[in-house]
Amino acid sequence: MIVVEVLIVLWTLLVMTAAPSCRRSEFSCENGRCVPLNHYCDAANDCGDSSDEPRQCTREF
């Protein structure tokens, strides 16, 4: 059982380190995409999974 747990931890670390990270000027979508911060909460599904448009989205200008 410990072998399985170790494999799960190693797989998780591999996936996390292989995933590209977004720049400071970008929003990190739940699906792994990166979109410019000014596209967050702009009433358009820029991520493709709507994670840049949360349910109670407010944007102050």
N, CA, C and O atoms as a CHARMM CRD file, in Angstrom:
* protein
*
  244
    1    1 MET  N      0.81500  -1.19400   0.00000 PROA 1      0.00000
    2    1 MET  CA     0.00000   0.00000   0.00000 PROA 1      0.00000
    3    1 MET  C      0.86000   1.26100   0.00000 PROA 1      0.00000
    4    1 MET  O      0.50700   2.26000  -0.62600 PROA 1      0.00000
    5    2 ILE  N      1.97800   1.21100   0.69600 PROA 2      0.00000
    6    2 ILE  CA     2.86500   2.37000   0.74700 PROA 2      0.00000
    7    2 ILE  C      3.43400   2.66800  -0.63400 PROA 2      0.00000
    8    2 ILE  O      3.62300   3.83200  -0.98600 PROA 2      0.00000
    9    3 VAL  N      3.70500   1.64300  -1.40800 PROA 3      0.00000
   10    3 VAL  CA     4.23300   1.83300  -2.76200 PROA 3      0.00000
   11    3 VAL  C      3.23800   2.62200  -3.60400 PROA 3      0.00000
   12    3 VAL  O      3.63300   3.50900  -4.36100 PROA 3      0.00000
   13    4 VAL  N      1.96900   2.31000  -3.48000 PROA 4      0.00000
   14    4 VAL  CA     0.93500   3.02300  -4.23700 PROA 4      0.00000
   15    4 VAL  C      0.89300   4.48400  -3.82200 PROA 4      0.00000
   16    4 VAL  O      0.79300   5.36700  -4.67400 PROA 4      0.00000
   17    5 GLU  N      0.96800   4.74900  -2.52900 PROA 5      0.00000
   18    5 GLU  CA     0.95400   6.12300  -2.03600 PROA 5      0.00000
   19    5 GLU  C      2.16200   6.90500  -2.54100 PROA 5      0.00000
   20    5 GLU  O      2.03400   8.06700  -2.92800 PROA 5      0.00000
   21    6 VAL  N      3.31700   6.28000  -2.53700 PROA 6      0.00000
   22    6 VAL  CA     4.52900   6.93100  -3.03600 PROA 6      0.00000
   23    6 VAL  C      4.38800   7.23300  -4.52100 PROA 6      0.00000
   24    6 VAL  O      4.76400   8.31500  -4.97000 PROA 6      0.00000
   25    7 LEU  N      3.85700   6.30200  -5.27600 PROA 7      0.00000
   26    7 LEU  CA     3.65700   6.53100  -6.71000 PROA 7      0.00000
   27    7 LEU  C      2.68400   7.67500  -6.95900 PROA 7      0.00000
   28    7 LEU  O      2.88500   8.47000  -7.87800 PROA 7      0.00000
   29    8 ILE  N      1.64400   7.76600  -6.16100 PROA 8      0.00000
   30    8 ILE  CA     0.68300   8.86200  -6.31200 PROA 8      0.00000
   31    8 ILE  C      1.35300  10.20400  -6.02800 PROA 8      0.00000
   32    8 ILE  O      1.14400  11.17000  -6.76100 PROA 8      0.00000
   33    9 VAL  N      2.14500  10.26600  -4.98500 PROA 9      0.00000
   34    9 VAL  CA     2.85400  11.50200  -4.65000 PROA 9      0.00000
   35    9 VAL  C      3.82400  11.88000  -5.76400 PROA 9      0.00000
   36    9 VAL  O      3.87800  13.04200  -6.16700 PROA 9      0.00000
   37   10 LEU  N      4.57900  10.92600  -6.25800 PROA 10     0.00000
   38   10 LEU  CA     5.52600  11.20700  -7.34100 PROA 10     0.00000
   39   10 LEU  C      4.81400  11.66600  -8.60100 PROA 10     0.00000
   40   10 LEU  O      5.27000  12.60000  -9.26300 PROA 10     0.00000
   41   11 TRP  N      3.70800  11.02800  -8.94200 PROA 11     0.00000
   42   11 TRP  CA     2.93600  11.41700 -10.12400 PROA 11     0.00000
   43   11 TRP  C      2.40800  12.84200  -9.96300 PROA 11     0.00000
   44   11 TRP  O      2.46300  13.63200 -10.90600 PROA 11     0.00000
   45   12 THR  N      1.90200  13.17100  -8.78700 PROA 12     0.00000
   46   12 THR  CA     1.39100  14.51400  -8.52600 PROA 12     0.00000
   47   12 THR  C      2.49600  15.54700  -8.67300 PROA 12     0.00000
   48   12 THR  O      2.28800  16.59000  -9.29200 PROA 12     0.00000
   49   13 LEU  N      3.65200  15.27600  -8.11900 PROA 13     0.00000
   50   13 LEU  CA     4.77700  16.20300  -8.24500 PROA 13     0.00000
   51   13 LEU  C      5.20600  16.36900  -9.69100 PROA 13     0.00000
   52   13 LEU  O      5.52700  17.47800 -10.12000 PROA 13     0.00000
   53   14 LEU  N      5.21500  15.29000 -10.44100 PROA 14     0.00000
   54   14 LEU  CA     5.58500  15.35100 -11.84900 PROA 14     0.00000
   55   14 LEU  C      4.60400  16.21200 -12.62700 PROA 14     0.00000
   56   14 LEU  O      5.01700  17.05700 -13.42000 PROA 14     0.00000
   57   15 VAL  N      3.33200  16.01000 -12.41200 PROA 15     0.00000
   58   15 VAL  CA     2.31100  16.78500 -13.11900 PROA 15     0.00000
   59   15 VAL  C      2.39600  18.25200 -12.73300 PROA 15     0.00000
   60   15 VAL  O      2.27700  19.12500 -13.59200 PROA 15     0.00000
   61   16 MET  N      2.59700  18.53000 -11.46000 PROA 16     0.00000
   62   16 MET  CA     2.65700  19.91500 -11.00000 PROA 16     0.00000
   63   16 MET  C      3.87300  20.64300 -11.55300 PROA 16     0.00000
   64   16 MET  O      3.77100  21.81700 -11.90900 PROA 16     0.00000
   65   17 THR  N      5.00400  19.98600 -11.63500 PROA 17     0.00000
   66   17 THR  CA     6.20300  20.64700 -12.13700 PROA 17     0.00000
   67   17 THR  C      6.20000  20.73500 -13.65100 PROA 17     0.00000
   68   17 THR  O      6.86300  21.60600 -14.21600 PROA 17     0.00000
   69   18 ALA  N      5.47200  19.85600 -14.32100 PROA 18     0.00000
   70   18 ALA  CA     5.42200  19.88500 -15.77700 PROA 18     0.00000
   71   18 ALA  C      4.42800  20.92300 -16.28600 PROA 18     0.00000
   72   18 ALA  O      4.52000  21.36700 -17.43000 PROA 18     0.00000
   73   19 ALA  N      3.48400  21.30500 -15.44200 PROA 19     0.00000
   74   19 ALA  CA     2.46800  22.26900 -15.85900 PROA 19     0.00000
   75   19 ALA  C      3.08900  23.65800 -15.95000 PROA 19     0.00000
   76   19 ALA  O      3.74600  24.11400 -15.01400 PROA 19     0.00000
   77   20 PRO  N      2.87900  24.32400 -17.07200 PROA 20     0.00000
   78   20 PRO  CA     3.42300  25.66900 -17.20600 PROA 20     0.00000
   79   20 PRO  C      2.70000  26.62400 -16.26100 PROA 20     0.00000
   80   20 PRO  O      1.49900  26.48600 -16.03100 PROA 20     0.00000
   81   21 SER  N      3.41900  27.57000 -15.72700 PROA 21     0.00000
   82   21 SER  CA     2.78400  28.55100 -14.85600 PROA 21     0.00000
   83   21 SER  C      2.55700  29.83000 -15.64700 PROA 21     0.00000
   84   21 SER  O      3.29400  30.14800 -16.58000 PROA 21     0.00000
   85   22 CYS  N      1.54500  30.53600 -15.25600 PROA 22     0.00000
   86   22 CYS  CA     1.21000  31.78100 -15.94200 PROA 22     0.00000
   87   22 CYS  C      2.11500  32.90100 -15.44900 PROA 22     0.00000
   88   22 CYS  O      2.68500  32.83500 -14.36000 PROA 22     0.00000
   89   23 ARG  N      2.22900  33.92000 -16.27200 PROA 23     0.00000
   90   23 ARG  CA     2.99900  35.10600 -15.89600 PROA 23     0.00000
   91   23 ARG  C      2.20900  35.90200 -14.86000 PROA 23     0.00000
   92   23 ARG  O      1.02000  35.66200 -14.64900 PROA 23     0.00000
   93   24 ARG  N      2.87900  36.84100 -14.22700 PROA 24     0.00000
   94   24 ARG  CA     2.19500  37.69700 -13.25100 PROA 24     0.00000
   95   24 ARG  C      1.09300  38.51800 -13.90300 PROA 24     0.00000
   96   24 ARG  O      0.13600  38.91200 -13.23600 PROA 24     0.00000
   97   25 SER  N      1.21600  38.77300 -15.17900 PROA 25     0.00000
   98   25 SER  CA     0.22700  39.57700 -15.90000 PROA 25     0.00000
   99   25 SER  C     -0.90700  38.72500 -16.45900 PROA 25     0.00000
  100   25 SER  O     -1.73800  39.22300 -17.21800 PROA 25     0.00000
  101   26 GLU  N     -0.94800  37.43700 -16.08900 PROA 26     0.00000
  102   26 GLU  CA    -1.95300  36.52000 -16.61500 PROA 26     0.00000
  103   26 GLU  C     -2.74200  35.84700 -15.49300 PROA 26     0.00000
  104   26 GLU  O     -2.25300  35.68100 -14.37500 PROA 26     0.00000
  105   27 PHE  N     -3.96400  35.47000 -15.82300 PROA 27     0.00000
  106   27 PHE  CA    -4.81400  34.69900 -14.92300 PROA 27     0.00000
  107   27 PHE  C     -4.64500  33.22900 -15.25800 PROA 27     0.00000
  108   27 PHE  O     -4.61600  32.85400 -16.43100 PROA 27     0.00000
  109   28 SER  N     -4.53500  32.40000 -14.23800 PROA 28     0.00000
  110   28 SER  CA    -4.38600  30.95900 -14.42500 PROA 28     0.00000
  111   28 SER  C     -5.75800  30.30000 -14.41900 PROA 28     0.00000
  112   28 SER  O     -6.41700  30.23900 -13.38100 PROA 28     0.00000
  113   29 CYS  N     -6.18400  29.81000 -15.57200 PROA 29     0.00000
  114   29 CYS  CA    -7.48200  29.15000 -15.70400 PROA 29     0.00000
  115   29 CYS  C     -7.42800  27.77200 -15.06300 PROA 29     0.00000
  116   29 CYS  O     -6.35600  27.18100 -14.92600 PROA 29     0.00000
  117   30 GLU  N     -8.59400  27.26400 -14.67000 PROA 30     0.00000
  118   30 GLU  CA    -8.65800  25.93300 -14.06700 PROA 30     0.00000
  119   30 GLU  C     -8.21700  24.84600 -15.04400 PROA 30     0.00000
  120   30 GLU  O     -7.74300  23.79300 -14.61700 PROA 30     0.00000
  121   31 ASN  N     -8.36600  25.08200 -16.34200 PROA 31     0.00000
  122   31 ASN  CA    -7.99600  24.07700 -17.33800 PROA 31     0.00000
  123   31 ASN  C     -6.52400  24.17100 -17.74200 PROA 31     0.00000
  124   31 ASN  O     -6.08000  23.45400 -18.63900 PROA 31     0.00000
  125   32 GLY  N     -5.76300  25.05600 -17.08000 PROA 32     0.00000
  126   32 GLY  CA    -4.33900  25.17100 -17.35800 PROA 32     0.00000
  127   32 GLY  C     -3.95500  26.28800 -18.30900 PROA 32     0.00000
  128   32 GLY  O     -2.77600  26.61700 -18.43600 PROA 32     0.00000
  129   33 ARG  N     -4.93000  26.86900 -18.97300 PROA 33     0.00000
  130   33 ARG  CA    -4.63300  27.97400 -19.88600 PROA 33     0.00000
  131   33 ARG  C     -4.29500  29.23000 -19.10300 PROA 33     0.00000
  132   33 ARG  O     -4.62200  29.34800 -17.92200 PROA 33     0.00000
  133   34 CYS  N     -3.64400  30.15400 -19.76300 PROA 34     0.00000
  134   34 CYS  CA    -3.33200  31.45900 -19.19400 PROA 34     0.00000
  135   34 CYS  C     -3.97000  32.52700 -20.07400 PROA 34     0.00000
  136   34 CYS  O     -3.84400  32.49300 -21.29800 PROA 34     0.00000
  137   35 VAL  N     -4.64800  33.46600 -19.44800 PROA 35     0.00000
  138   35 VAL  CA    -5.24800  34.57200 -20.19600 PROA 35     0.00000
  139   35 VAL  C     -4.81600  35.87700 -19.53500 PROA 35     0.00000
  140   35 VAL  O     -4.55200  35.89700 -18.33300 PROA 35     0.00000
  141   36 PRO  N     -4.73900  36.95900 -20.29400 PROA 36     0.00000
  142   36 PRO  CA    -4.35300  38.24500 -19.70500 PROA 36     0.00000
  143   36 PRO  C     -5.28000  38.61700 -18.54600 PROA 36     0.00000
  144   36 PRO  O     -6.47600  38.32800 -18.58400 PROA 36     0.00000
  145   37 LEU  N     -4.72500  39.25600 -17.52300 PROA 37     0.00000
  146   37 LEU  CA    -5.52500  39.62700 -16.35900 PROA 37     0.00000
  147   37 LEU  C     -6.71300  40.51000 -16.71600 PROA 37     0.00000
  148   37 LEU  O     -7.75800  40.43800 -16.06900 PROA 37     0.00000
  149   38 ASN  N     -6.55800  41.34400 -17.74300 PROA 38     0.00000
  150   38 ASN  CA    -7.68000  42.21900 -18.10100 PROA 38     0.00000
  151   38 ASN  C     -8.82300  41.45600 -18.76300 PROA 38     0.00000
  152   38 ASN  O     -9.86700  42.04100 -19.04900 PROA 38     0.00000
  153   39 HSD  N     -8.64300  40.16600 -19.01000 PROA 39     0.00000
  154   39 HSD  CA    -9.72100  39.33000 -19.54000 PROA 39     0.00000
  155   39 HSD  C    -10.49400  38.64400 -18.42000 PROA 39     0.00000
  156   39 HSD  O    -11.51800  38.00700 -18.66700 PROA 39     0.00000
  157   40 TYR  N    -10.00000  38.77500 -17.17800 PROA 40     0.00000
  158   40 TYR  CA   -10.69300  38.19800 -16.03100 PROA 40     0.00000
  159   40 TYR  C    -11.92300  39.03800 -15.71900 PROA 40     0.00000
  160   40 TYR  O    -11.83300  40.25900 -15.58500 PROA 40     0.00000
  161   41 CYS  N    -13.05600  38.38700 -15.60400 PROA 41     0.00000
  162   41 CYS  CA   -14.29800  39.04600 -15.20400 PROA 41     0.00000
  163   41 CYS  C    -14.72700  40.11900 -16.21500 PROA 41     0.00000
  164   41 CYS  O    -15.15400  41.20800 -15.83000 PROA 41     0.00000
  165   42 ASP  N    -14.61000  39.80100 -17.50000 PROA 42     0.00000
  166   42 ASP  CA   -14.99400  40.76200 -18.54300 PROA 42     0.00000
  167   42 ASP  C    -16.23200  40.31200 -19.31600 PROA 42     0.00000
  168   42 ASP  O    -16.50500  40.82300 -20.40200 PROA 42     0.00000
  169   43 ALA  N    -16.97800  39.36300 -18.76500 PROA 43     0.00000
  170   43 ALA  CA   -18.21900  38.83100 -19.35600 PROA 43     0.00000
  171   43 ALA  C    -17.97200  38.01100 -20.61800 PROA 43     0.00000
  172   43 ALA  O    -18.90100  37.77300 -21.38900 PROA 43     0.00000
  173   44 ALA  N    -16.73000  37.57700 -20.83800 PROA 44     0.00000
  174   44 ALA  CA   -16.40800  36.71300 -21.98000 PROA 44     0.00000
  175   44 ALA  C    -15.65700  35.48700 -21.45600 PROA 44     0.00000
  176   44 ALA  O    -14.78200  35.60800 -20.59900 PROA 44     0.00000
  177   45 ASN  N    -16.00100  34.32500 -21.96900 PROA 45     0.00000
  178   45 ASN  CA   -15.37400  33.07600 -21.54100 PROA 45     0.00000
  179   45 ASN  C    -14.03100  32.90600 -22.25100 PROA 45     0.00000
  180   45 ASN  O    -13.92700  32.15800 -23.22400 PROA 45     0.00000
  181   46 ASP  N    -13.01800  33.59300 -21.76600 PROA 46     0.00000
  182   46 ASP  CA   -11.70000  33.56300 -22.40100 PROA 46     0.00000
  183   46 ASP  C    -10.93400  32.27900 -22.10500 PROA 46     0.00000
  184   46 ASP  O    -10.12100  31.84600 -22.92100 PROA 46     0.00000
  185   47 CYS  N    -11.17900  31.66500 -20.95200 PROA 47     0.00000
  186   47 CYS  CA   -10.48600  30.42800 -20.58000 PROA 47     0.00000
  187   47 CYS  C    -11.00900  29.22400 -21.35800 PROA 47     0.00000
  188   47 CYS  O    -10.26800  28.27500 -21.61300 PROA 47     0.00000
  189   48 GLY  N    -12.26800  29.26400 -21.72700 PROA 48     0.00000
  190   48 GLY  CA   -12.87500  28.11200 -22.37300 PROA 48     0.00000
  191   48 GLY  C    -13.58200  27.20600 -21.38000 PROA 48     0.00000
  192   48 GLY  O    -14.36600  26.34000 -21.76800 PROA 48     0.00000
  193   49 ASP  N    -13.30100  27.40700 -20.09000 PROA 49     0.00000
  194   49 ASP  CA   -13.98300  26.63200 -19.04800 PROA 49     0.00000
  195   49 ASP  C    -14.73900  27.54500 -18.07900 PROA 49     0.00000
  196   49 ASP  O    -15.23300  27.09600 -17.04500 PROA 49     0.00000
  197   50 SER  N    -14.81900  28.80900 -18.42400 PROA 50     0.00000
  198   50 SER  CA   -15.51700  29.84800 -17.64300 PROA 50     0.00000
  199   50 SER  C    -14.88300  30.13700 -16.28700 PROA 50     0.00000
  200   50 SER  O    -15.49500  30.81900 -15.46400 PROA 50     0.00000
  201   51 SER  N    -13.67600  29.63800 -16.03000 PROA 51     0.00000
  202   51 SER  CA   -13.06100  29.90200 -14.73100 PROA 51     0.00000
  203   51 SER  C    -12.62000  31.35800 -14.59000 PROA 51     0.00000
  204   51 SER  O    -12.33600  31.81000 -13.48100 PROA 51     0.00000
  205   52 ASP  N    -12.55900  32.09400 -15.69400 PROA 52     0.00000
  206   52 ASP  CA   -12.23900  33.52000 -15.62500 PROA 52     0.00000
  207   52 ASP  C    -13.49100  34.36800 -15.41700 PROA 52     0.00000
  208   52 ASP  O    -13.41400  35.59500 -15.34800 PROA 52     0.00000
  209   53 GLU  N    -14.63100  33.71400 -15.31900 PROA 53     0.00000
  210   53 GLU  CA   -15.90600  34.39800 -15.10200 PROA 53     0.00000
  211   53 GLU  C    -16.64400  33.75200 -13.93000 PROA 53     0.00000
  212   53 GLU  O    -17.63800  33.05600 -14.13700 PROA 53     0.00000
  213   54 PRO  N    -16.16900  33.97200 -12.70200 PROA 54     0.00000
  214   54 PRO  CA   -16.83600  33.36300 -11.55800 PROA 54     0.00000
  215   54 PRO  C    -18.27900  33.84300 -11.42300 PROA 54     0.00000
  216   54 PRO  O    -18.65800  34.88300 -11.96100 PROA 54     0.00000
  217   55 ARG  N    -19.06200  33.07200 -10.70300 PROA 55     0.00000
  218   55 ARG  CA   -20.50200  33.33400 -10.58200 PROA 55     0.00000
  219   55 ARG  C    -20.79900  34.76100 -10.12100 PROA 55     0.00000
  220   55 ARG  O    -21.61400  35.45100 -10.73300 PROA 55     0.00000
  221   56 GLN  N    -20.16100  35.19700  -9.07400 PROA 56     0.00000
  222   56 GLN  CA   -20.40700  36.54000  -8.55400 PROA 56     0.00000
  223   56 GLN  C    -19.26800  37.46000  -8.95900 PROA 56     0.00000
  224   56 GLN  O    -18.57400  38.02900  -8.11700 PROA 56     0.00000
  225   57 CYS  N    -19.09500  37.58900 -10.24400 PROA 57     0.00000
  226   57 CYS  CA   -17.98700  38.35400 -10.80200 PROA 57     0.00000
  227   57 CYS  C    -18.28800  39.85000 -10.74100 PROA 57     0.00000
  228   57 CYS  O    -19.32200  40.30700 -11.22800 PROA 57     0.00000
  229   58 THR  N    -17.38700  40.59000 -10.14700 PROA 58     0.00000
  230   58 THR  CA   -17.49500  42.04800 -10.15100 PROA 58     0.00000
  231   58 THR  C    -16.14800  42.60400 -10.56000 PROA 58     0.00000
  232   58 THR  O    -15.09900  42.07900 -10.18700 PROA 58     0.00000
  233   59 ARG  N    -16.19500  43.63900 -11.30600 PROA 59     0.00000
  234   59 ARG  CA   -14.96600  44.26300 -11.78500 PROA 59     0.00000
  235   59 ARG  C    -15.09500  45.75700 -11.59700 PROA 59     0.00000
  236   59 ARG  O    -15.99900  46.38700 -12.14600 PROA 59     0.00000
  237   60 GLU  N    -14.19900  46.31400 -10.83100 PROA 60     0.00000
  238   60 GLU  CA   -14.23700  47.74800 -10.58800 PROA 60     0.00000
  239   60 GLU  C    -13.26000  48.43400 -11.51600 PROA 60     0.00000
  240   60 GLU  O    -12.13600  47.97300 -11.71400 PROA 60     0.00000
  241   61 PHE  N    -13.70000  49.53100 -12.07600 PROA 61     0.00000
  242   61 PHE  CA   -12.86200  50.28600 -13.01200 PROA 61     0.00000
  243   61 PHE  C    -12.41300  51.57700 -12.38200 PROA 61     0.00000
  244   61 PHE  O    -11.69800  52.35500 -13.01300 PROA 61     0.00000
